Amino acid sequence: MINSMEHLIKLGLCLSRASASVLNLNCSLILLPMCRTLLAYLRGSQKVPSRRTRRLLDKSRTFHITCGVTICIFSGVHVAAHLVNALNFSVNYSEDFVELNAARYPDEDPRKLLFTTVPGLTGVCMVLVLFLMITASTYAIRGLLKYQTNLDTHPPGCINLNGTHYQNIHLQDYLSEHFRESFPEGFAKPDELTQKRFVKICMEEPRFQANFPQTWLWISGPLCLYCAERLYRCIRSNKPVTIISVIRHPSDVMEIRMVKENFKARPGQYIILHCPSVSALENHPFTLTMCPTKTKATFGVHLKIVGDWTERFRDLLLPPSSQDSEILPFIQSRNYPKLYIDGPFGSPFEESLNYEVSLCVAGGIGVTPFASILNTLLDDWEPYKLRRLYFIWVCRDIQSFRWFADLLCVLHNKFWQENRPDYVNIQLYLSQTDGIQKIIGEKYQALNSRLFIGRPRWKLLFDEIAKCNRGKTVGVFCCGPSSISKTLHKLSNRNNSYGTRFEYNKESFS
């Protein structure tokens, strides 16, 4: 029974210390994926030349969630182990080592330790905070467990001879001298023991000291880095942008074109919009559909009107109108609300220009990250590694293609005039056939031959791309429904007979 109790005590101590170490590590790492500015810098930095290394940054959100889940799990283990420790040290009150007792007197109710001691109170508060925040970082103040400071003069397992100072002696001599008369009849006497062992004698009483808190050492660095980045972002986004124009597009989509001093961005990045007139606390990320260049400072985003925030935002920017498209130039006498932006921040789509061959698949409004890439190619494609782009766009409503129909037509004509018709392969898929006649017209004649009814046959598409690009690495980028994303991910991992390798990338706002 005593051995079982000792084993339980040791198990509780080991679990509490081990789980605390896991918590320290994960609490130090959980803030790093949220440093968006740092991630955007690393993604575009020449110091990270490897595309494989940069792709690891795309997993920042998954890494953040993993750290949060790990914190939750091991916090439960840590709390359970400390409850076992409190119970063991209270029930098994030691008169010899009073400092080690969690209880203040024998048979004290261990439940009182939760609310009458500093470790207990802080532990309960942290558990409540963790429960409310789900993935918040937390740590336990380790004042309950103590360690011994005089192991050299009081080693573990030493024998205390009532304060008498002895050096190492034979176990047989010690037993013969002190316990010869206490052995019952029929038991082996100490001098009958054949094995001779040495025991250590305690030179002084043990001294104990509480563990030095180490959690702040793990958290302070990442926390300072995160706070510095938040301060930098606050200063950077303090000045509002100048809205140049607002465009109403079909299918409840609105485009905002704006300028801001010293604003720079790369195609594929996104920004966070904050409009105090709509909500003082709420903000939302939107992918840039137009990036500033050397010749123009204008940049823009497209917003799908879904939800209360986008509806109120639209009502502030656009007056009620029944027209399909309306452009409100900035020179007109219209008062726009103040609009602040934070960013830009990096995304996997920046890598689409770094592949020799890229496959970009968009579903509905998921076309926005590719719009900035198409605009960049329209401006100048030669500085980039990309030499062939497969652009697949799937929509339910045919009017949705009009969001970027002009851009696609201009880009198609540009590469035809430059005698590079195979640079961009455009395929438009309409999953529903209602109102198909509305897109037919001279203005979009170049797109009519690239419009298909139904959904893409993904396996045949991948086989065709692999056949036309033997032995090459094709970057696969998707922004759309999860069903399409899962299909592309599965096909990217499939082997083919042409030696073509597909690398899958997926958008994930951190």
Salt bridges, closest charged atoms under 4 A:
ASP58 OD1 - ARG43 NH1 2.58
GLU108 OE2 - ARG104 NH2 2.72
ASP109 OD2 - ARG111 NH2 3.03
ASP173 OD2 - HIS170 ND1 3.71
ASP191 OD2 - ARG180 NH1 3.44
GLU204 OE2 - ARG207 NH1 3.03
GLU229 OE1 - ARG233 NH1 3.80
GLU255 OE1 - HIS249 NE2 2.85
GLU255 OE2 - ARG257 NE 2.86
GLU255 OE1 - HIS302 NE2 3.38
GLU261 OE1 - LYS239 NZ 3.12
GLU282 OE2 - HIS284 NE2 2.82
ASP315 OD1 - ARG314 NE 3.47
GLU326 OE1 - ARG248 NH2 3.88
ASP342 OD2 - ARG233 NH2 2.67
ASP342 OD1 - ARG236 NH2 3.16
GLU350 OE2 - ARG43 NE 3.73
GLU350 OE1 - ARG266 NE 2.72
GLU351 OE2 - ARG54 NE 2.59
GLU356 OE2 - LYS472 NZ 3.37
ASP406 OD1 - LYS443 NZ 3.60
GLU418 OE2 - LYS414 NZ 2.91
ASP422 OD2 - ARG388 NH2 3.33
ASP463 OD2 - LYS459 NZ 3.50
ASP463 OD1 - ARG494 NH2 3.10
GLU503 OE1 - ARG51 NE 3.71
GLU503 OE1 - ARG55 NH1 3.68
GLU503 OE2 - ARG501 NH2 3.35
